[in-house]
Amino acid sequence: MCSRKIITRIAAAATALILALNIAASCGPGRKIAYLNENKIRADLSLPTDRQLSELDTVIRKPHRDTLTVLDMDGNEVIIMNAIKDEDGQMVAHDVLDAAVVTARFRNVAERHGKVDLQFNITVPESLQDSKWQLRFYPDLFVMEDSLRLEPVIITGDEYRKAQLKGYEQYGRFISSIIQDTTRFINIRQLELFVERNIPALYSFKTDSTYVSDEDFQSVFGVTEQEAVEHYTNKLARSINRWKKSRISRMYDRYVKVPIVTEGIRLDTVLRAQNGDFTYCYTQTINTRPKLRKADVILSGEIYESDHRIYSMPETEPLTFYISSISAFVDDTERYKTKVIERRSEANTACYIDFSQGSSNIDETLGNNAIEMGRIKDNLRALVQNEKFDLDSITITAFASPEGTEEHNEGLCLRRARSASSYFSAFVNDVRDSLKSEQSVLIEIGENGEETISMARQEWTDIRFTPHSGGENWRMLEKLITEDPDLSEEQKQEYAGIIGRIHDPDLREKALSSTRAYRHLREVLYPRLRVVKFDFFLHRKGMVKDTIHTTVLDTTYMDGVQAIRDRDYEKAIGILRPYNDFNTAVAFTALDYNASAMAILKDIPDSPQTEYLKAILYARAGDEEEAVQCFLNAANTDRTYFNRGNLDPEISVLIRTYSLDRQNEEEEEYYFKY
């Protein structure tokens, strides 16, 4: 009975359509356009089916019964089938009849890799087709507050294309009529006769390739070469040719009224005969974005005859794509980690202080000392005034370049370190004196790691300066030589050989002094070895214990959660992979890394969310029985998943196939009644 009704409705629709087409075909061009306007004929958008069927075809496949055996919440076996109620109100298995006509105006589409493929058909009825027409269709995409005109679809009639090609042929003939070789305007024969009769001496040069300047030519013969050529040039023909060149653009517009466009369109095809409806399958890929739930596509169009628009088609009803995103399953629960707060802290820096040869006295005016020492002073001032840390001690280590004996350089380094310690100790005392009368912020850290801030007068503790000798800075010299672009590989190898075979520093320096690169080493690299290193040792204000354990927000993890919300799944996996939790599985699922996602979900406690994700993964793997079981596990615990299932293509197919939504409705009706 059901199939007979479908066939009857299709036959009636076919009769009406054939009658309309016969009326349109019997009309002349003007009447045909009037018919289109009167009936608001247009192309239409539709969703593609597994098989592209015309409206007049009906395909009935072999009936079948879809049944599965799953477990209910109590562990009992339940038969899931595509079922209906019989006349007595009992549920019976229903023979499935595959419909051949799809009229739905919406579809659920799944996000993959942060992108969504929107697939739709543009169907052009026969009444819109004519060999003299060009049809131009414009799909418009509406995504949230944005709209975008997609690439148009152009369908050209055979006669229309012939007219286009004829215009190109006419334009081509015009272009070919333009003479490019200007010597063709010169009457060469008359010019030769003139020269032969009147200037025989010039004519004798006919076979001579010797170059003669225009000035020499005029001094001998009383006329320039250019004047002679101009005299025997067809000026009228040349003027006409120039006129043609000036009209190239205008003639293109005149002959090629409608250019053939191939770029920026999805289709440019020629219809040679009216053989029924024409369907073009259109696919548009869009990037997803936060809060994107749906996208609408609307089609408009125009008909052109020659270069004139003769008909504007009404816009279609929107075709809606509901976008399901795995990102909706992200768990926003904040994650915390244990942080160990150390009482002590350490910082270090280095500066290049120039000393006069053999001297340990600090001279701010020497070399680049003013800048380097100013940088150290800024660091010390900031540490003295730091609100969280107190400065306990500073270790100053001075290094020397290799000139002189090792013993002398060791003592020189120590003297320079002591000199720097005295200098900067005096500076720190000056800074403290300037701050004595000021109030400062006191920060105390409790047992739970919380900080208490109060205002208090600063109590200063002594800062210990410890000078050390770093000796000759051979390690830094080796690094500088390796990275120096001004030294050849041969010179670098020569240095490496000396370092490798001579272990005594004094003998090594003596051997280096005899190399070709020594002057460069002494003038450019050695000054950079006389570095002074500062190590600052600090402790947290108000903290007594050496360490305190406290919990803080795991910002790295939350960045991964935000990346899922932003549909940046590659970034999310890069952050969340070490955590191997539910959100990691969500990111894997979104990128189709299904095996990795399933491995995680099987190792974490079951919940409606995990069961639903497993249902999607089983469906992708083709295991419908496990997919249905997991879906029911989720939906029976949290009934909102019955509604969610319709948004995910993998689950919505199962819901339709096994009538899972119908069983849900019956259960809700039962609970409401009793």
HELIX and SHEET records of a PDB file:
HELIX    1   1 CYS A    2  ALA A   25  1                                  24    
HELIX    2   2 PRO A   29  ASN A   39  1                                  11    
HELIX    3   3 GLU A  126  LEU A  128  5                                   3    
HELIX    4   4 ASP A  158  SER A  176  1                                  19    
HELIX    5   5 THR A  182  PHE A  185  5                                   4    
HELIX    6   6 ILE A  188  ASN A  198  1                                  11    
HELIX    7   7 PRO A  200  TYR A  203  1                                   4    
HELIX    8   8 SER A  204  THR A  207  5                                   4    
HELIX    9   9 ASP A  214  PHE A  221  1                                   8    
HELIX   10  10 GLU A  225  HIS A  231  1                                   7    
HELIX   11  11 LYS A  235  SER A  246  1                                  12    
HELIX   12  12 ILE A  248  TYR A  255  1                                   8    
HELIX   13  13 ILE A  326  PHE A  329  5                                   4    
HELIX   14  14 ASN A  369  VAL A  384  1                                  16    
HELIX   15  15 GLU A  406  LEU A  435  1                                  30    
HELIX   16  16 TRP A  474  GLU A  483  1                                  10    
HELIX   17  17 GLU A  489  ARG A  501  1                                  13    
HELIX   18  18 PRO A  505  LEU A  512  1                                   8    
HELIX   19  19 TYR A  518  HIS A  520  1                                   3    
HELIX   20  20 LEU A  521  LEU A  525  3                                   5    
HELIX   21  21 TYR A  526  LEU A  529  1                                   4    
HELIX   22  22 THR A  555  ARG A  565  1                                  11    
HELIX   23  23 TYR A  569  LEU A  576  1                                   8    
HELIX   24  24 PHE A  582  ALA A  590  1                                   9    
HELIX   25  25 ASN A  594  LEU A  601  1                                   8    
HELIX   26  26 PRO A  608  ALA A  621  1                                  14    
HELIX   27  27 GLU A  624  THR A  637  1                                  14    
HELIX   28  28 THR A  640  GLY A  645  1                                   6    
HELIX   29  29 PRO A  649  THR A  657  1                                   9    
HELIX   30  30 LEU A  660  LYS A  673  1                                  14    
SHEET    1   A 3 ASP A  44  SER A  46  0                                        
SHEET    2   A 3 LYS A 115  VAL A 124 -1                                        
SHEET    3   A 3 PHE A 278  ASN A 287 -1                                        
SHEET    1   B 2 THR A  67  LEU A  71  0                                        
SHEET    2   B 2 GLU A  77  MET A  81 -1                                        
SHEET    1   C 2 ALA A  83  LYS A  85  0                                        
SHEET    2   C 2 MET A  91  ALA A  93 -1                                        
SHEET    1   D 5 PHE A 106  ALA A 110  0                                        
SHEET    2   D 5 LEU A 319  SER A 324  1                                        
SHEET    3   D 5 LYS A 294  GLU A 305 -1                                        
SHEET    4   D 5 TRP A 133  VAL A 143 -1                                        
SHEET    5   D 5 ASP A 146  ARG A 149 -1                                        
SHEET    1   E 4 PHE A 106  ALA A 110  0                                        
SHEET    2   E 4 LEU A 319  SER A 324  1                                        
SHEET    3   E 4 LYS A 294  GLU A 305 -1                                        
SHEET    4   E 4 HIS A 308  MET A 313 -1                                        
SHEET    1   F 6 PHE A 106  ALA A 110  0                                        
SHEET    2   F 6 LEU A 319  SER A 324  1                                        
SHEET    3   F 6 LYS A 294  GLU A 305 -1                                        
SHEET    4   F 6 TRP A 133  VAL A 143 -1                                        
SHEET    5   F 6 VAL A 153  GLY A 157 -1                                        
SHEET    6   F 6 LEU A 267  LEU A 271  1                                        
SHEET    1   G 2 TYR A 336  GLU A 342  0                                        
SHEET    2   G 2 THR A 547  LEU A 553 -1                                        
SHEET    1   H 4 ARG A 344  TYR A 352  0                                        
SHEET    2   H 4 VAL A 531  ARG A 540 -1                                        
SHEET    3   H 4 PHE A 389  ALA A 400 -1                                        
SHEET    4   H 4 ARG A 464  GLU A 472  1                                        
SHEET    1   I 2 GLN A 439  ILE A 445  0                                        
SHEET    2   I 2 GLU A 451  ARG A 457 -1                                        
END                                                                             
